[in-house]
Amino acid sequence: MVACSVTAEEIDERPAQAPLPAHDAVYEVLRRGSKIGEVHVSLSQNDQGIWLFDTETVATARLARLLRVSAEESAHFVWRDGQVLMLTYRQVARAPTRTRYWQHEADWDAGISRTQTYEGDLEIELENQLVDPLTLRLQLAVELADPANRGKDLQFRVLERDEVEDQYFLYQNEETVDVPAGCFESIRLQRFRREGSSRNYDSWHAEAFHWLPLRILQTKDDDPELDIRLLSTTMALDANGC
């Protein structure tokens, strides 16, 4: 098991070393070309040096609003030498007939995640350089900040609901991407979790947005199914106009 503690002194050192800036962002969510919702994203840091990455999916389509379909995802973590050190992760998905949830609380001294899910509680062994499904986006952005990583496939160890998985971002191409927030020269990647997973997708990343995703596209039978595109952000974006 991994024995790794986070001291108050170490946390106090984090602000000057954070590789990504605090910001807010809004994405639009299209299903088969029609807007059905928005994703509101916030990356912030508290006075103790703990970072919070928080997302909320809000329905805008009338039927989804009436059914009160929503999703929330959040993660607490600290930065350690450019690497996410996860502390907590929480995901909740609400629908008319059921609510699914799972959350991790990392105990690095004991080397385990104390995990609660809608199917019961369990403990999962932690590993070095482990990320959750949300901070995976942040760690990917940090890796892409290194030019040596921009043209190759990247592998991550990800703590999912009840196990640790290998997940990949596979390099596709360099291309322009046009989203409501602007047009950018970008790198296109394919996230691969496992064959047939609904969370396999293509994503576009640009230096102007600190290599965070500008667009996420899921396909079904080779047709666009779910398209998530950046609407706005509190970051200053330098779109090149393509």
C-alpha positions as CSV (number, residue, x, y, z in Angstrom):
1,M,0.0,0.0,0.0
2,V,1.0,3.6,-0.5
3,A,1.8,5.6,2.6
4,C,1.7,9.3,1.8
5,S,0.4,12.1,4.0
6,V,-0.4,15.7,3.2
7,T,0.9,18.1,5.8
8,A,-0.3,21.7,6.5
9,E,3.1,23.0,5.5
10,E,3.0,21.2,2.2
11,I,-0.5,22.5,1.4
12,D,0.6,26.1,2.2
13,E,3.2,25.8,-0.6
14,R,0.7,24.8,-3.3
15,P,-0.5,28.2,-4.5
16,A,2.7,29.2,-6.2
17,Q,3.1,25.8,-7.8
18,A,-0.4,25.3,-9.2
19,P,0.0,24.5,-12.9
20,L,-3.5,25.5,-13.9
21,P,-5.4,28.8,-13.0
22,A,-8.6,29.0,-11.0
23,H,-11.5,29.8,-13.4
24,D,-15.2,29.2,-14.2
25,A,-16.5,27.9,-17.5
26,V,-19.8,27.0,-19.2
27,Y,-20.2,24.4,-21.9
28,E,-23.3,23.8,-24.0
29,V,-24.5,20.2,-24.3
30,L,-26.0,19.1,-27.7
31,R,-27.7,15.7,-28.3
32,R,-27.9,14.9,-32.0
33,G,-27.5,18.6,-32.8
34,S,-30.2,20.0,-30.4
35,K,-29.2,21.7,-27.2
36,I,-30.4,19.9,-24.1
37,G,-28.3,21.4,-21.3
38,E,-25.2,23.2,-20.0
39,V,-22.3,22.1,-17.9
40,H,-21.1,24.7,-15.3
41,V,-17.5,24.2,-14.3
42,S,-15.5,25.8,-11.5
43,L,-11.9,25.3,-10.4
44,S,-11.1,27.1,-7.2
45,Q,-8.8,27.1,-4.2
46,N,-9.6,27.7,-0.5
47,D,-7.6,29.4,2.2
48,Q,-6.1,26.1,3.3
49,G,-4.7,25.5,-0.2
50,I,-7.2,22.7,-1.1
51,W,-8.4,22.8,-4.7
52,L,-12.0,22.1,-5.7
53,F,-13.0,21.1,-9.2
54,D,-16.7,21.2,-9.4
55,T,-19.1,20.5,-12.3
56,E,-22.9,20.7,-12.5
57,T,-25.0,19.6,-15.5
58,V,-28.1,21.7,-15.9
59,A,-31.0,20.7,-18.2
60,T,-32.3,23.3,-20.6
61,A,-34.5,21.1,-22.7
62,R,-38.1,21.3,-21.5
63,L,-38.6,17.5,-21.0
64,A,-35.3,17.1,-19.1
65,R,-36.2,20.0,-16.8
66,L,-39.7,18.5,-16.1
67,L,-38.1,15.2,-15.3
68,R,-35.5,16.9,-13.1
69,V,-32.6,15.1,-14.8
70,S,-29.3,16.5,-13.5
71,A,-25.7,15.4,-12.6
72,E,-23.0,16.7,-10.3
73,E,-19.4,15.8,-10.0
74,S,-16.7,17.3,-7.7
75,A,-13.2,16.6,-6.5
76,H,-11.0,18.0,-3.8
77,F,-7.2,17.7,-4.3
78,V,-3.8,19.3,-3.9
79,W,-1.1,19.8,-6.4
80,R,2.2,18.0,-5.7
81,D,5.0,18.7,-8.2
82,G,2.6,19.1,-11.1
83,Q,0.6,15.9,-10.1
84,V,-2.9,15.8,-8.8
85,L,-3.0,14.3,-5.3
86,M,-6.6,13.3,-4.9
87,L,-8.4,13.8,-1.6
88,T,-12.1,13.3,-2.3
89,Y,-14.3,12.6,-5.4
90,R,-18.1,12.6,-5.6
91,Q,-20.5,11.9,-8.5
92,V,-24.3,12.0,-8.4
93,A,-26.7,11.4,-11.3
94,R,-30.4,12.0,-10.8
95,A,-33.2,10.7,-13.0
96,P,-36.9,10.1,-12.4
97,T,-36.7,6.5,-11.4
98,R,-33.3,6.4,-9.6
99,T,-30.4,8.3,-8.2
100,R,-26.9,6.8,-8.7
101,Y,-23.9,8.1,-6.7
102,W,-20.4,7.2,-5.6
103,Q,-17.8,9.0,-3.6
104,H,-14.2,8.4,-2.6
105,E,-12.3,9.7,0.4
106,A,-8.6,9.1,0.1
107,D,-6.7,8.0,3.2
108,W,-3.1,8.2,2.1
109,D,-1.7,7.3,5.5
110,A,-3.6,4.0,5.3
111,G,-3.1,3.7,1.5
112,I,-6.9,3.2,0.8
113,S,-9.9,5.0,-0.5
114,R,-12.9,4.7,1.7
115,T,-15.6,4.4,-0.9
116,Q,-19.4,4.7,-0.7
117,T,-21.6,3.8,-3.7
118,Y,-25.3,3.2,-4.4
119,E,-24.5,-0.6,-4.3
120,G,-22.6,-0.5,-0.9
121,D,-19.4,0.5,0.7
122,L,-15.9,-0.8,0.1
123,E,-12.2,0.0,0.4
124,I,-9.8,0.4,-2.6
125,E,-6.1,0.4,-2.5
126,L,-4.5,3.7,-3.6
127,E,-1.6,4.0,-6.0
128,N,1.0,6.8,-6.8
129,Q,-0.1,9.2,-9.5
130,L,-3.7,8.2,-9.2
131,V,-6.5,10.4,-10.5
132,D,-10.3,10.3,-10.4
133,P,-12.5,10.7,-13.5
134,L,-12.8,14.4,-13.0
135,T,-9.2,15.4,-12.2
136,L,-8.2,13.2,-15.1
137,R,-9.0,16.3,-17.2
138,L,-6.7,18.5,-15.2
139,Q,-3.8,16.0,-15.2
140,L,-4.2,15.6,-19.0
141,A,-3.9,19.4,-19.4
142,V,-0.7,19.4,-17.3
143,E,0.8,16.7,-19.4
144,L,-0.1,18.5,-22.7
145,A,1.7,21.6,-21.4
146,D,4.9,19.7,-22.1
147,P,5.5,19.8,-25.9
148,A,7.0,16.4,-25.8
149,N,3.6,14.9,-24.9
150,R,1.5,16.5,-27.6
151,G,2.0,14.0,-30.4
152,K,1.8,10.7,-28.5
153,D,-0.6,8.5,-26.6
154,L,-0.9,9.1,-22.9
155,Q,-1.8,6.6,-20.2
156,F,-3.4,7.3,-16.7
157,R,-4.4,5.2,-13.7
158,V,-7.9,6.2,-12.8
159,L,-9.9,5.4,-9.7
160,E,-13.4,4.6,-11.0
161,R,-16.4,3.4,-9.0
162,D,-15.0,0.2,-7.5
163,E,-11.6,-0.3,-9.1
164,V,-8.5,1.3,-10.5
165,E,-8.3,1.2,-14.3
166,D,-5.8,2.0,-17.1
167,Q,-7.3,4.7,-19.3
168,Y,-5.8,6.3,-22.4
169,F,-5.8,9.5,-24.5
170,L,-4.8,8.5,-28.0
171,Y,-3.3,11.2,-30.3
172,Q,-5.4,11.7,-33.4
173,N,-4.4,14.9,-35.2
174,E,-3.7,18.6,-35.1
175,E,-6.8,20.5,-36.4
176,T,-8.9,23.6,-35.9
177,V,-11.9,23.5,-33.7
178,D,-14.7,26.0,-33.8
179,V,-16.8,26.3,-30.6
180,P,-19.1,29.2,-29.4
181,A,-16.1,30.6,-27.4
182,G,-14.0,31.0,-30.5
183,C,-12.0,29.1,-33.1
184,F,-8.6,27.6,-32.1
185,E,-5.7,25.5,-33.4
186,S,-5.9,22.4,-31.3
187,I,-4.9,18.8,-30.7
188,R,-7.5,16.2,-31.1
189,L,-7.3,13.2,-28.8
190,Q,-9.5,10.1,-28.3
191,R,-10.2,9.0,-24.8
192,F,-10.3,5.2,-24.5
193,R,-11.6,3.7,-21.3
194,R,-12.6,0.2,-22.6
195,E,-14.4,-1.2,-25.7
196,G,-18.0,-0.1,-25.8
197,S,-17.8,2.3,-22.9
198,S,-20.2,5.3,-23.1
199,R,-17.3,7.4,-21.8
200,N,-15.1,6.9,-24.8
201,Y,-14.9,10.2,-26.7
202,D,-12.9,12.6,-28.8
203,S,-11.7,15.9,-27.3
204,W,-10.0,19.0,-28.6
205,H,-7.4,20.9,-26.6
206,A,-5.6,24.2,-27.2
207,E,-2.8,26.1,-25.4
208,A,-5.1,29.2,-25.3
209,F,-7.3,27.3,-22.8
210,H,-4.4,25.8,-20.9
211,W,-5.0,22.5,-22.7
212,L,-8.3,21.9,-21.0
213,P,-11.1,20.5,-23.3
214,L,-12.7,22.9,-25.7
215,R,-15.0,20.3,-27.1
216,I,-15.9,16.7,-26.1
217,L,-17.7,14.6,-28.7
218,Q,-19.3,11.1,-28.1
219,T,-20.4,9.1,-31.1
220,K,-22.8,6.2,-31.6
221,D,-22.6,4.0,-34.7
222,D,-20.1,6.7,-36.1
223,D,-22.7,9.4,-35.8
224,P,-22.5,12.4,-33.3
225,E,-24.5,11.6,-30.2
226,L,-23.4,14.0,-27.5
227,D,-21.5,17.2,-28.3
228,I,-20.1,19.4,-25.4
229,R,-18.7,22.7,-26.5
230,L,-17.2,25.6,-24.6
231,L,-19.5,28.6,-24.4
232,S,-17.6,31.0,-22.1
233,T,-14.9,31.1,-19.5
234,T,-13.5,33.6,-17.0
235,M,-10.0,32.9,-18.5
236,A,-8.7,35.3,-21.1
237,L,-8.9,33.4,-24.4
238,D,-6.7,34.2,-27.3
239,A,-8.7,32.7,-30.1
240,N,-6.9,32.8,-33.4
241,G,-10.0,33.2,-35.5
242,C,-9.0,30.2,-37.7
